[in-house]
Amino acid sequence: MKKIAIICGGDSGEYEISMKSAHVVQNHLNRSKYEGYLVEMKGKEWFYKDEKGIKHFIDKNDFSLPLETGKLKFEGVFNAIHGTPGEDGKIQGYFDLIHMPYTCCDQDTSALTFNKHLCNKFVSSYGVQVADSLTFFKGETVDLDQVIGTLGLPVFVKPSRSGSSVGISKVSDRLQFPEAVSKAFAEDNQILVERFISGRELTCGMINKGEELIVFPLTEIISKKEFFDYEAKYTKTLADEITPADIDLDSEQDIKTLSAFLFKQLGCKGFVRFDYILSEESLYFIEVNTIPGMTEESILPQMAADYGMSLTKLFGIALDNMFK
């Protein structure tokens, strides 16, 4: 039986969601093949908490776990950290240095996809439509007249590097702009101001099984708030998530084909989710989630269930990929 570290927590506003995801992963592991240990990461503290609540700190020299019974050596890592350092490439770089296999995208892909500005530039280089945007760094003057003159209203103000819509605001009135900018800069030193695209929000999830790519049924997200923000994502009554999405076959095939193409071009690994807005004129890429939510209520597990794949099977494929 292979010993697997399920890393969770992290240093972002997605900490609690990560903890929930990790517990779901642990509960649904195939126990005939894998033994999972929750390793919580919070700043410099990396630890496993035993049944008595005692913390055992990870030896960072080789990512092993010193226990009273001896040193436990992990054979692989299931990454359940949403946000930094699990989704932005930082922890992947560490694991690469010590030659520890992990379930998710590598350092380069994670760093690129987590930065919305850089990812949009990469994706648009293939002719894929993205929303017009302006980028600002902390300390720069954010010229509201320039923003409105270029992008109009409403706009989205986003941290370039964050997940679960943390720090994102929809701005419909210029008076809302300063607060939205402050909120975004509280999460990152680089922000994106993006033109609002009216349309249907659709998402496409997939996982590679070795060389094979399994593409799940699409989900349509209908938020009951201004947009699909953090609260709507994690409060069942505030959004409808319809799987499979009720769209025409041509649009469905376009989204799945594009997502499979981007999966390959971005160098993705494991399970990921691509988000889009389908307007009357075109399909717009919004972002890619390389560590999507893994709770039983999360979108990607819903997609897998509609496909006929259990969580045990889904997580098993991600882990089996490490040892092929």
ZISUL-V271846 format. One record per residue. RES is the residue in one letter. NEAR is the number of other C-alpha atoms within 8 Angstrom. Layout:
RES&NEAR, RES&NEAR
//
This chain:
M&7, K&8, K&12, I&13, A&12, I&15, I&14, C&16, G&15, G&17, D&12, S&9, G&7, E&14, Y&13, E&8, I&9, S&15, M&11, K&10, S&12, A&14, H&9, V&11, V&12, Q&11, N&6, H&9, L&12, N&8, R&7, S&5, K&7, Y&11, E&10, G&10, Y&10, L&13, V&12, E&12, M&13, K&9, G&7, K&5, E&8, W&11, F&11, Y&13, K&11, D&8, E&5, K&5, G&6, I&7, K&8, H&11, F&10, I&11, D&9, K&6, N&5, D&6, F&9, S&12, L&13, P&11, L&8, E&4, T&4, G&6, K&8, L&8, K&8, F&12, E&9, G&12, V&13, F&12, N&12, A&15, I&15, H&18, G&14, T&11, P&11, G&14, E&14, D&15, G&14, K&12, I&10, Q&11, G&10, Y&8, F&11, D&9, L&7, I&7, H&6, M&10, P&10, Y&12, T&13, C&13, C&11, D&11, Q&12, D&7, T&12, S&13, A&12, L&11, T&14, F&14, N&12, K&12, H&9, L&9, C&12, N&11, K&8, F&8, V&10, S&10, S&7, Y&6, G&6, V&9, Q&9, V&9, A&11, D&7, S&9, L&8, T&9, F&9, F&8, K&7, G&4, E&6, T&4, V&5, D&6, L&8, D&6, Q&7, V&11, I&9, G&7, T&6, L&11, G&9, L&10, P&10, V&13, F&13, V&15, K&12, P&15, S&12, R&10, S&14, G&9, S&8, S&9, V&11, G&12, I&13, S&10, K&11, V&13, S&8, D&8, R&7, L&5, Q&9, F&10, P&7, E&7, A&13, V&10, S&8, K&11, A&15, F&13, A&8, E&11, D&11, N&9, Q&12, I&15, L&15, V&12, E&13, R&13, F&9, I&7, S&6, G&8, R&10, E&11, L&13, T&12, C&15, G&14, M&11, I&12, N&13, K&11, G&7, E&5, E&6, L&10, I&8, V&10, F&11, P&13, L&13, T&14, E&15, I&13, I&10, S&11, K&9, K&9, E&6, F&8, F&13, D&11, Y&9, E&8, A&15, K&11, Y&6, T&8, K&8, T&6, L&11, A&14, D&11, E&9, I&9, T&11, P&10, A&10, D&6, I&6, D&6, L&6, D&6, S&8, E&10, Q&8, D&8, I&9, K&10, T&8, L&8, S&10, A&10, F&8, L&9, F&10, K&8, Q&7, L&7, G&8, C&13, K&12, G&12, F&13, V&14, R&13, F&13, D&13, Y&12, I&14, L&12, S&11, E&5, E&5, S&7, L&9, Y&12, F&12, I&11, E&11, V&10, N&12, T&13, I&12, P&10, G&11, M&14, T&9, E&7, E&7, S&9, I&9, L&11, P&12, Q&11, M&15, A&14, A&10, D&11, Y&8, G&6, M&9, S&8, L&11, T&9, K&8, L&10, F&11, G&10, I&10, A&15, L&12, D&8, N&11, M&10, F&5, K&5
//
